[in-house]
Amino acid sequence: MKNWYLIILAIFIISCQVNSVENSEAVGEEGWLKGTNEEKMEEVAHQLGGFSRTMVEVSYRYSELYWAGMDENWGYADHQVEHIIEALEDGVKRRPVRSASAESFMKETIPNFEEIIAKKDKDAFLKGFTVLTSACNACHAKEGESYITIQTPEIRTSPVRF
């Protein structure tokens, strides 16, 4: 009886080892993702990008947030802030070195701005948006990228209309 358990344990261990062997099969449409599992994961990480791709999304959301406030569409404004938070959280996961600069923005600036949106007051929104913009630029300066200067949007480029 003891040998039976040992045989099952040995089969289990061998099957785990076989399943953990690096898979070199190409996957994805037309097999674009190739290499070992580790190489595939590195490629996926590369495709997701670091913080620069995060900033592309945040830039879009920032602009939409501004126009939502200008139109007094407070639900859409709140929606944009939620997505800014998600984008920043994901970006910090991919580039933890950016977390120190993002922390005060996420813990202070964003919650303060959420409170302003909840007031549904356009004048308060505009003042708060100026503070938000300054916080963006301060974060860029902390990261040694003060040459990336954020400004209040002047032209609505989104196809989304309120």
Number of C-alpha atoms within 10 A of each C-alpha: 5 6 8 9 10 11 11 11 12 12 12 12 12 12 11 11 10 10 10 10 10 12 14 14 12 15 12 8 7 7 9 10 18 16 16 15 17 12 15 19 14 12 15 12 12 11 10 13 14 18 20 11 14 21 16 12 15 21 14 14 20 24 19 23 24 20 24 21 23 15 14 17 16 20 13 17 24 19 14 21 21 14 15 23 15 14 20 22 18 15 22 20 14 18 15 14 12 18 17 13 16 22 15 13 20 16 10 11 19 18 13 15 19 16 13 19 22 13 11 16 13 17 12 14 24 16 12 19 19 13 15 21 17 16 19 19 19 18 20 18 15 13 14 10 12 14 9 11 13 17 12 14 13 9 8 12 11 10 6 9 9 9
